[in-house]
Amino acid sequence: MISKEDTLIAKQFAVGKIWRDSVILNAYKSNIQIVQLIIL
């Protein structure tokens, strides 16, 4: 059984990953150096 807390954590993790990916993508489009800082 998956508890409600586990589901909530999974959702927050997924949202966080999507947010981070979009931030990196936007930074890549505007300034490659920012992306290099984020990756490193």
Secondary structure, DSSP 8 states (H G I E B T S, - for coil): ---HHHHHHHHHHHHHHHHHHHHHHHHHHH-HHHHHHHH-
